Amino acid sequence: MKKLMLCLMALVLFAIPAAAFAEEIDLIVFAAASMTETLNQIAEQYKEIAPDVTLIYTFDSSGTLKTQIQEGADCDVFISAAPKQMNALDVTASEEANPDKLDFLLEGTRFNLLENKVALCVAEGNPAGINSYDDLVEALKGGKVMLAMGNSDVPVGQYTQKIFAYYGLDEAELSANLTYGSNVKEVTTAVVEATADAGIIYGTDAFSAGLTPVDTATKEMCGQVIYPAAVLKESAHPEEAKAFLEYLQGEEASKIFESVGFTPLAK
């Protein structure tokens, strides 16, 4: 009888698919707030590719995420809205970019994933009559517009500061006409809710919020808006993290990124 029971158990075990014994994995992804909609959509698709992997997202400004990583937060994948925050964690970056020689990235996993655009959007009805960056500059000089922008530690705020520098504007002198957001979603909300006349955000956030940009910054105005990605050195699941980043470079994910205005760079 004992032998019979063992044989029946063996048959049952062989009949169960191997996937049933696969380890359930939570993959922690820190990503720029501007990727919220696209990465949530990608998560649905990725579940079909990797059913045992659950993507746990934290969306916020890249500066906040960088600080959390630096302070020891659990994280497998980091996707920043600018190279600056990634450089600060990359031991191979220049001394100027990473003066403390922080070493948080898994060697060989960093790459540029996406490019975005810095868009100028206006509140419904365009109360300040802003139709271009040139218009915005003149309105700011005349104190005739309330502009929403990102904080100085937020990539979209840093790109805005570069635009100010391009036009020779002094941010401190414009303080009465500026309102700040701690990430690009807050800046976008200020435009949508018309608590500001205009806002400088990403083209992808404009699309997601149903806003039509009145102008887009050129490379000369603020540089390229590059989103680097990497696996963290202390990742608990480095192979699964690498597989996810590989998926983000593939055709299916690229279609989602392109649908909101991102330009995939790693295809």
C-alpha positions in Angstrom: 0.0 0.0 0.0 2.9 2.3 0.9 4.5 1.8 -2.5 1.1 2.4 -4.2 0.7 5.7 -2.4 4.2 6.8 -3.4 3.5 6.0 -7.0 0.3 7.9 -7.0 2.0 10.9 -5.4 4.7 10.8 -8.1 2.1 10.7 -10.8 0.4 13.8 -9.3 3.6 15.7 -9.1 4.6 14.9 -12.7 1.1 16.0 -13.8 1.4 19.5 -12.2 3.1 22.0 -14.6 6.5 23.1 -13.5 5.3 26.8 -13.5 3.1 25.9 -10.5 6.3 25.6 -8.4 7.9 28.8 -9.7 8.8 31.4 -7.1 6.6 34.4 -6.9 8.7 37.5 -7.2 8.0 41.2 -6.4 10.2 43.3 -8.6 10.5 46.9 -7.2 10.8 49.6 -9.8 11.5 53.2 -9.0 10.5 55.3 -12.0 10.0 59.0 -12.8 6.5 60.2 -12.2 6.1 61.0 -16.0 6.1 57.3 -16.7 3.1 56.4 -14.5 0.6 55.8 -17.2 2.9 53.9 -19.6 4.5 51.7 -17.0 1.1 50.8 -15.5 -0.1 49.8 -19.0 3.1 47.8 -19.6 2.6 45.9 -16.3 -0.6 44.4 -17.7 1.3 43.1 -20.7 4.3 41.9 -18.8 2.2 39.7 -16.6 1.5 37.6 -19.6 5.3 37.3 -20.3 6.3 36.8 -16.7 3.3 35.6 -14.7 5.4 34.9 -11.6 6.7 38.5 -11.5 4.7 41.3 -9.8 5.9 44.8 -10.6 5.8 47.0 -7.6 6.1 50.6 -8.8 7.1 53.8 -6.9 6.6 56.9 -9.0 8.0 60.2 -7.9 10.5 62.9 -9.0 13.8 61.4 -10.0 15.6 63.4 -7.3 13.3 62.0 -4.5 13.8 58.5 -5.8 17.6 58.9 -6.0 17.6 60.0 -2.4 15.5 57.1 -1.3 17.9 54.7 -3.1 20.9 56.4 -1.5 19.3 56.0 1.9 18.9 52.3 1.5 15.4 51.8 0.1 14.7 48.4 -1.5 14.8 48.8 -5.2 15.6 46.5 -8.2 15.2 48.9 -11.2 15.7 52.7 -11.4 14.4 54.8 -14.3 15.2 58.4 -14.1 13.8 61.4 -16.1 17.3 62.8 -16.5 20.9 61.5 -16.5 21.8 63.7 -13.5 20.1 61.6 -10.9 21.4 58.3 -12.4 25.0 59.8 -12.7 24.9 60.5 -8.9 24.6 56.8 -8.3 27.0 55.6 -11.0 30.6 55.0 -9.9 31.7 55.3 -13.6 30.3 58.9 -13.9 32.6 61.9 -13.7 33.8 63.3 -10.4 31.7 66.3 -11.0 28.5 64.2 -11.6 29.2 61.8 -8.7 31.7 63.5 -6.3 31.1 61.0 -3.6 31.8 58.1 -5.9 28.5 56.4 -5.0 28.3 52.9 -6.4 24.6 51.8 -6.6 24.3 50.5 -10.2 24.8 46.9 -11.3 27.8 47.0 -13.8 26.8 46.9 -17.4 23.1 47.4 -17.0 22.7 51.1 -17.5 21.4 52.4 -20.9 19.3 55.2 -22.3 15.7 54.0 -22.6 13.7 57.0 -23.8 13.6 60.6 -24.9 10.9 63.1 -24.0 10.1 66.7 -24.9 9.7 69.8 -22.6 6.3 71.2 -23.5 4.7 74.5 -22.7 1.0 74.1 -21.9 -1.7 76.6 -20.9 -4.8 76.5 -18.8 -8.2 76.2 -20.6 -9.1 79.3 -22.5 -5.4 80.5 -22.4 -6.2 83.4 -20.0 -2.7 84.9 -20.4 -2.6 84.6 -24.1 0.5 82.5 -24.2 1.2 80.8 -27.6 5.0 80.2 -27.4 8.0 80.3 -25.2 8.7 83.8 -26.5 5.3 84.9 -25.4 5.9 83.3 -22.0 9.1 85.2 -21.5 7.6 88.6 -22.3 4.6 87.9 -20.0 7.0 86.8 -17.2 9.0 90.0 -17.6 5.8 92.0 -17.4 4.4 90.1 -14.4 1.4 89.1 -16.5 1.4 85.3 -16.1 1.5 82.7 -13.3 3.8 79.9 -14.4 3.9 76.4 -12.8 7.3 74.7 -12.8 9.1 71.9 -11.1 11.3 72.4 -8.0 15.0 72.7 -8.6 15.6 69.1 -7.5 13.1 67.8 -10.1 14.3 67.1 -13.6 11.4 69.0 -15.3 12.3 72.0 -13.0 15.9 71.7 -14.0 15.0 71.7 -17.7 12.9 74.8 -17.0 15.8 76.5 -15.3 17.9 75.8 -18.5 15.1 77.5 -20.5 15.3 80.5 -18.2 19.1 80.7 -18.6 18.6 80.4 -22.4 16.4 83.5 -22.3 18.5 85.3 -19.7 15.8 85.2 -17.1 16.5 85.5 -13.4 14.3 82.9 -11.5 14.6 84.8 -8.2 13.3 88.0 -9.8 10.3 86.2 -11.2 9.3 84.5 -7.9 6.0 86.4 -7.6 4.9 84.8 -10.9 6.1 81.3 -10.2 4.4 78.4 -8.4 6.2 75.1 -7.9 5.5 71.4 -8.0 7.4 68.5 -6.3 7.1 66.4 -9.5 5.8 66.8 -13.0 2.3 65.5 -12.1 1.9 68.4 -9.6 2.9 70.9 -12.3 0.5 69.3 -14.8 -2.4 69.4 -12.2 -1.8 73.2 -11.7 -2.4 73.7 -15.4 -5.4 71.4 -15.7 -7.0 73.0 -12.6 -6.0 76.5 -13.8 -4.3 77.4 -10.6 -1.6 78.6 -13.0 -1.9 80.2 -16.4 0.7 78.0 -17.9 3.1 75.2 -17.0 6.3 73.7 -18.3 5.9 69.9 -18.3 6.8 66.9 -20.5 5.1 66.3 -23.8 4.0 62.8 -22.5 2.3 64.3 -19.4 0.5 66.8 -21.6 -0.8 63.9 -23.7 -1.9 61.9 -20.7 -3.7 65.0 -19.2 -5.4 65.9 -22.5 -3.5 69.1 -22.9 -2.2 70.4 -26.2 1.2 72.1 -26.0 1.5 75.5 -27.4 5.2 75.1 -27.9 8.0 72.6 -27.4 11.5 73.5 -26.2 14.4 72.8 -28.6 17.6 71.0 -27.8 19.4 74.4 -27.7 17.0 75.7 -25.1 17.3 72.9 -22.5 19.3 69.9 -24.0 17.9 66.5 -24.7 15.4 64.9 -22.2 16.9 61.5 -21.8 15.6 58.7 -19.5 18.3 56.3 -18.4 17.5 53.0 -16.8 19.6 50.5 -14.7 19.5 47.6 -12.4 20.5 48.4 -8.8 23.6 46.7 -7.5 21.7 45.5 -4.3 18.8 44.1 -6.3 17.3 41.0 -4.7 16.3 39.8 -8.2 19.0 41.0 -10.7 18.1 38.5 -13.4 14.4 39.3 -13.3 15.3 43.0 -13.3 17.5 42.6 -16.4 14.7 40.7 -18.1 12.2 43.5 -17.4 14.5 46.1 -18.8 15.1 44.0 -21.8 11.3 43.9 -22.3 11.1 47.6 -22.0 13.3 47.8 -25.1 11.2 45.5 -27.1 8.5 46.2 -29.7 5.4 45.8 -27.5 6.6 48.2 -24.8 8.0 50.6 -27.4 4.5 50.9 -29.0 3.1 52.0 -25.6 5.9 54.5 -25.1 5.4 55.9 -28.6 1.7 56.2 -28.2 2.1 59.0 -25.6 5.0 60.8 -27.3 8.1 59.1 -25.9 10.9 58.3 -28.4 12.4 54.8 -27.6 16.2 55.0 -27.8 17.1 51.3 -27.2 15.2 49.6 -30.0 
